[in-house]
Structure formats: C-alpha cells, structure tokens
C-alpha cells in the first residue's frame, strides 16, 4: 500500500557502480531552466538551517497552467545496490536533499525500484535510470501532459544518446518473431529485419506524440493512481522486461501509455550492465522468456527458450571457428566465455517462478 501523497513528483533512481553518471543525473534533476521545480529535500535542509519555513512547499494544483508557468514539488530517492565505487558516499556528501537507500547487497533493478516506490510520496512517480540526464523542462512537460490527460497512466519521453542522436524508446508488444530476434545473434546479423522495425514503431514519425503499447523504462513516468491499481514491478525479473510487464498490466487495466517527444532525456545506455556482459545476456534473455511464460503460456515460452539457446549455440560455434583461424583471439575468447555461460544457464532462472 502506497503512502499518502505529499508532493507532486517522486523521482526514483536505482544505481549500481555508475557514480559519475549518477552525479550528472542528480544535477540534471535540479537544473531545470524553469524555476518551477521545488525539491522537497532541499526545502527541508533549508528549513533545518533556519532559512525557510518547513511548511512553505508550493504545490502544483492547476491542470490549466501551461508547463513553464507551473510549480511542482519533487522528491528524489536513490536506491544504491551495494556499489563498490563510492556512489552512496558521493550522494551523502554532495546531494543532502536526496533520500538515500544503501542496500548491503545487489537486490536487482526491479526490487530496488519497488523499494523506492514504497518510500515515495508523489502523486506521480518517475522511474529514472542513473545513466540519464534530464534535458531542459522535460520533467515539467511530462507532468503537465499527464495532468491534462487523465486517461494516460504512463508517459515516456524521447531518449537521445550522448551524441544527440535518437535512441529508440517506443514499442509495440513483442511477438514470438520479435523475441526471437531481439538482442540475439539473428538480430546482430540482420539488424534491420521487419520484426524489429515493427516492434520499434519505425513506421511512425519520431517527433509525433502517440499512444504506444509500452515505453523503455530508462525514464518512465507513471500516475500513482495507476500504480495503486495495477501494482508495482514484478520482482521475478531481476532486470530487463520489467517495464514491459508493468506497461502490459497498465494497458490491460484500461490506461493509455504515451510517447511524448516534446520531453527529451539523454540516456547513456547500458553503463551498469556492460560491466557484466555474460550476466547481461543471461538476464535479458531469461527475462524475455519469463515474460512470454507469464503472458503467453509455458508452451510458447519453452519454444522461445529452445530457439534462443539454439541461436546462441550456433553463434558459439562460429566464434570457436574464428578463434581456431586466429581471428582476434582475445575478442573470440571473451565471446566464447559469455555465450558459454548463457548456454549453461539454460535460461531457466526465474522462468518457473
């Protein structure tokens, strides 16, 4: 059960060993060019120092004001999953207005978000990756859109890579063909396949506000009322597919999910997971199989699991041949190790939960 909302926006960031990116992310949440975001933690600190009455918290109350004239209150919650790079100490030292949860072990991205959600008190909740940076008034733009469209349960912004190029972030629900290609050797050898294009909604303009099936969870704004209705993240997913699962439940409950390109956020994609390549492959594919088992049944999930393992077995054999031929042997050795771990896992962890 969620706490009674006391502010407009809760920003929840789950972090693991990306200290410098987390620092940039936190700075970006505070550096909106509009003076309309008031961080609750900063207000409390100022009140404790005698510089501001603790009850002076402006609240955004009108859905008719344009975004740049709105005033909202926001809280920021960082859940650190046992980082070894000093992330937690950095947050304490440099961002005293942030509420920090320092886990003694890595509970996973999904469980970490649920921890933050349980502590949050915002009418809207933004699940934000630590390797993101908010551009301009993206937060206010998303909130204003949600307030003006009460049928919308979740919103995702346009994402950009660090070089400014577009990052695909809107999706249709995956089909079996989509799952067979997504982040598997089949897609690596045929990236512009028709299943991927349809899945990523390549048939619609990137700059068009549009209702979609789901949006990438690097920056996902969800209405508290919606979360109270459909529940939090399914912790059977350690990471990956958890936002797909949540969005599917949101859509099933009758809410709309909108891709909002008028709000933009930089996403330095995969900076935590790239530190553990084999585990990333295993968790991504295992979560995919779990999703299909949950929503399409065990037979479909079993067929998908077998097919994915078969594609990686073929890729392992190709890498072994290249190693034998002496082609970039250190690279081949690393890939053989990663694919070997995936094959040994059987992609079973979490599938039967």
C-alpha positions in Angstrom: 0.0 0.0 0.0 1.5 3.4 -1.0 1.9 6.3 1.3 -0.4 9.3 1.2 0.9 11.7 -1.5 2.5 14.8 0.0 4.3 16.1 -3.1 3.8 16.1 -6.9 6.6 14.0 -8.2 8.8 11.2 -6.8 12.0 10.5 -8.8 13.3 7.0 -8.1 16.8 6.1 -9.3 18.3 2.7 -8.8 22.1 2.7 -9.2 24.9 0.3 -9.3 28.6 1.3 -9.8 28.0 4.4 -12.0 29.0 7.1 -9.6 29.9 9.8 -12.1 26.9 9.2 -14.3 24.7 9.2 -11.1 26.2 12.6 -10.1 25.3 14.1 -13.6 21.8 12.6 -13.4 21.1 14.1 -10.0 22.5 17.5 -11.1 20.2 17.4 -14.1 17.1 16.9 -12.0 17.8 20.1 -10.2 19.0 22.2 -13.1 15.7 22.8 -15.0 15.8 26.2 -16.7 12.4 26.9 -15.2 12.3 27.8 -11.5 9.1 25.8 -11.2 10.6 22.6 -9.6 11.0 22.8 -5.9 12.9 19.8 -4.4 11.3 18.7 -1.1 14.7 17.6 0.3 16.3 21.0 -0.4 13.3 22.7 1.3 13.8 20.5 4.4 17.5 21.3 4.5 16.9 25.0 4.2 14.2 24.8 6.9 16.6 23.0 9.2 19.1 25.8 8.7 16.5 28.4 9.5 16.4 29.8 6.0 12.9 28.7 5.1 9.7 27.7 6.9 9.2 24.0 6.7 5.6 24.4 5.7 6.4 26.6 2.7 6.1 23.9 0.0 4.4 25.2 -3.2 2.1 22.6 -4.8 1.1 22.4 -8.4 -2.8 22.5 -8.2 -4.0 23.6 -11.6 -4.2 21.4 -14.8 -4.8 24.6 -16.9 -1.5 26.3 -16.5 1.0 25.9 -19.3 4.1 23.8 -18.4 6.5 26.7 -18.0 4.2 28.5 -15.5 3.6 25.5 -13.3 5.1 24.9 -9.9 5.6 21.4 -8.7 7.3 19.8 -5.6 9.5 16.8 -6.1 11.5 14.3 -4.0 14.4 12.3 -5.2 15.1 8.8 -3.9 18.3 6.9 -4.8 18.5 3.2 -4.1 22.1 2.1 -4.3 22.5 -1.7 -4.9 25.8 -2.2 -3.0 28.0 -0.2 -5.3 31.7 -0.5 -4.8 32.7 2.8 -6.4 31.7 5.1 -3.6 28.3 6.1 -5.1 26.5 6.1 -1.8 29.1 8.2 -0.1 29.0 10.6 -3.0 25.3 11.1 -2.7 25.5 11.7 1.0 28.3 14.3 0.6 27.1 16.2 -2.5 23.3 15.8 -2.5 22.0 16.0 1.0 18.5 16.7 -0.3 18.4 13.2 -1.8 16.8 10.3 0.2 19.4 7.5 0.0 18.7 3.8 0.5 22.1 1.9 0.6 21.5 -1.8 0.2 24.1 -4.2 1.6 23.8 -6.4 -1.5 22.6 -6.0 -5.1 18.9 -6.7 -5.0 18.4 -6.0 -8.7 16.9 -3.2 -10.6 13.3 -4.3 -10.2 13.4 -4.8 -6.4 15.3 -1.6 -6.0 12.6 0.4 -7.8 10.0 -1.3 -5.6 12.0 -0.2 -2.5 12.0 3.4 -3.7 8.3 3.2 -4.6 7.4 2.0 -1.1 9.1 5.1 0.4 7.8 7.6 -2.2 5.0 10.1 -1.6 4.5 11.7 -5.0 1.2 11.9 -7.0 3.4 10.9 -10.0 6.4 8.6 -10.0 9.3 8.9 -12.4 11.5 5.7 -12.6 14.8 7.2 -13.9 18.0 5.3 -14.8 21.2 6.6 -13.2 22.8 6.9 -16.6 20.3 9.6 -17.8 20.3 13.4 -17.9 17.2 15.5 -18.0 17.2 18.0 -20.8 15.5 21.4 -20.1 12.0 21.3 -18.8 11.4 17.6 -19.6 10.1 16.8 -16.1 7.5 19.6 -16.1 6.5 18.9 -19.7 5.7 15.2 -18.8 3.9 16.2 -15.7 1.8 18.8 -17.4 0.8 16.4 -20.1 -0.3 13.8 -17.5 -2.3 16.4 -15.7 -4.0 17.5 -18.9 -4.8 13.9 -19.9 -6.4 11.9 -17.1 -6.8 8.7 -19.2 -3.0 8.4 -19.5 -1.4 6.1 -17.0 2.2 6.4 -18.1 4.4 8.6 -20.3 7.8 8.1 -21.8 10.0 10.9 -23.2 12.1 10.9 -26.3 15.5 9.5 -25.5 18.8 10.6 -27.0 22.3 9.1 -26.9 25.1 11.3 -25.5 26.0 12.5 -29.0 22.4 13.8 -29.5 21.3 11.0 -31.9 17.9 9.5 -31.4 17.5 6.4 -29.2 14.5 4.2 -29.9 12.3 4.1 -26.9 8.7 3.3 -28.0 7.4 -0.2 -28.6 4.6 -2.4 -29.7 4.1 -5.5 -27.6 6.6 -8.2 -28.7 5.5 -11.2 -30.9 7.3 -14.5 -31.0 9.2 -13.3 -34.0 10.2 -10.2 -32.2 11.5 -12.1 -29.2 13.5 -14.5 -31.5 15.4 -11.5 -33.0 15.7 -9.0 -30.1 19.3 -8.9 -28.9 20.1 -12.3 -30.3 22.6 -13.3 -32.9 19.8 -13.3 -35.5 19.4 -9.5 -35.0 23.2 -8.9 -34.9 23.4 -10.4 -38.4 20.2 -8.9 -39.7 19.6 -5.7 -37.6 17.0 -4.1 -39.9 14.7 -7.0 -40.0 10.9 -6.4 -40.4 10.1 -7.7 -36.9 12.5 -5.2 -35.3 11.1 -2.3 -37.4 7.5 -3.1 -36.4 8.5 -3.7 -32.8 10.2 -0.3 -32.6 7.3 1.5 -34.4 9.6 2.6 -37.3 6.5 3.2 -39.4 5.5 6.3 -37.4 7.4 9.7 -37.0 9.7 10.1 -34.1 8.6 13.6 -33.3 4.8 12.7 -33.1 3.0 12.4 -29.7 1.4 9.0 -29.9 -0.2 6.2 -27.9 2.0 3.1 -27.8 2.0 -0.3 -26.1 5.0 0.4 -23.9 8.0 2.7 -23.5 11.6 1.9 -22.4 12.0 2.2 -18.7 15.1 4.4 -18.7 12.6 7.3 -18.0 9.1 6.2 -17.2 6.6 8.5 -15.6 3.6 6.7 -14.0 0.5 8.0 -12.3 0.3 7.0 -8.6 -3.4 6.1 -9.1 -2.3 3.7 -11.9 0.3 2.0 -9.7 -2.2 1.6 -6.9 -4.5 -0.2 -9.3 -2.0 -2.5 -11.2 0.7 -3.0 -8.6 4.4 -2.4 -8.6 7.2 -4.2 -10.6 7.3 -8.0 -10.8 10.4 -8.9 -8.8 10.6 -12.2 -10.7 12.6 -10.1 -13.2 16.0 -9.2 -11.8 16.3 -6.6 -14.6 15.0 -6.3 -18.2 11.4 -6.7 -19.3 10.1 -5.3 -16.0 8.8 -2.1 -17.6 7.3 -4.2 -20.5 5.4 -6.3 -17.9 4.3 -3.2 -16.0 3.1 -1.4 -19.1 1.2 -4.5 -20.3 -0.7 -4.5 -16.9 -1.3 -0.8 -17.3 -2.8 -1.2 -20.7 -4.9 -4.2 -19.6 -6.4 -2.0 -16.8 -7.6 0.5 -19.4 -5.0 3.2 -19.2 -3.2 4.8 -22.1 0.6 4.8 -22.5 2.0 7.8 -24.4 5.3 8.5 -26.1 6.0 12.2 -25.6 8.8 13.6 -27.8 8.3 17.1 -26.5 10.1 15.9 -23.4 13.7 14.7 -24.0 16.2 12.9 -21.9 19.8 11.8 -22.6 20.4 8.1 -21.9 24.0 6.7 -21.7 22.6 3.2 -22.4 23.7 0.1 -20.5 26.5 1.6 -18.4 25.8 -0.6 -15.4 25.1 -3.9 -17.3 28.1 -3.5 -19.6 30.3 -4.2 -16.6 29.0 -7.8 -16.5 28.5 -8.9 -20.2 27.6 -12.5 -19.6 25.2 -11.8 -16.8 23.6 -9.1 -19.1 22.9 -11.6 -21.8 21.6 -14.2 -19.4 19.3 -11.8 -17.6 18.0 -10.2 -20.7 17.1 -13.4 -22.4 15.8 -15.0 -19.2 13.5 -12.1 -18.5 12.2 -12.3 -22.1 11.3 -16.0 -21.6 9.7 -15.2 -18.3 7.5 -12.5 -19.9 6.3 -14.9 -22.6 5.6 -17.6 -20.0 3.6 -15.2 -17.9 1.5 -13.7 -20.8 1.6 -16.4 -23.5 1.9 -19.7 -21.6 4.6 -22.3 -20.9 4.5 -23.9 -24.4 5.3 -20.7 -26.2 7.9 -19.8 -23.5 9.5 -23.2 -23.9 9.7 -22.9 -27.7 11.2 -19.5 -27.3 13.8 -20.6 -24.8 14.9 -23.5 -27.0 15.1 -21.3 -30.1 17.2 -18.6 -28.3 19.6 -21.3 -26.9 19.9 -22.8 -30.4 20.9 -19.4 -32.0 23.5 -18.8 -29.3 24.8 -22.3 -29.7 25.3 -21.7 -33.5 27.0 -18.3 -32.7 29.3 -20.0 -30.1 30.3 -22.5 -32.8 31.0 -19.6 -35.3 33.1 -17.8 -32.7 35.1 -21.0 -32.0 35.8 -21.4 -35.7 37.1 -17.8 -35.9 39.3 -18.5 -32.8 40.7 -21.5 -34.5 41.5 -19.4 -37.5 43.4 -16.9 -35.3 41.0 -14.0 -35.9 41.1 -11.5 -33.0 41.6 -14.3 -30.5 41.1 -12.2 -27.3 37.7 -11.0 -28.6 36.7 -14.5 -29.6 37.8 -15.9 -26.2 35.6 -13.3 -24.3 32.6 -14.1 -26.5 33.0 -17.8 -26.2 33.0 -17.4 -22.4 29.9 -15.2 -22.4 27.9 -17.4 -24.7 29.1 -20.5 -22.9 27.7 -19.1 -19.6 24.4 -18.4 -21.3 24.1 -21.8 -22.7 25.0 -23.4 -19.4 22.3 -21.3 -17.6 19.6 -22.9 -19.8 17.8 -19.5 -19.4 15.8 -21.2 -16.6 16.4 -18.9 -13.7 13.2 -17.1 -12.9 11.2 -18.8 -15.6 9.3 -21.1 -13.3 8.6 -18.5 -10.6 
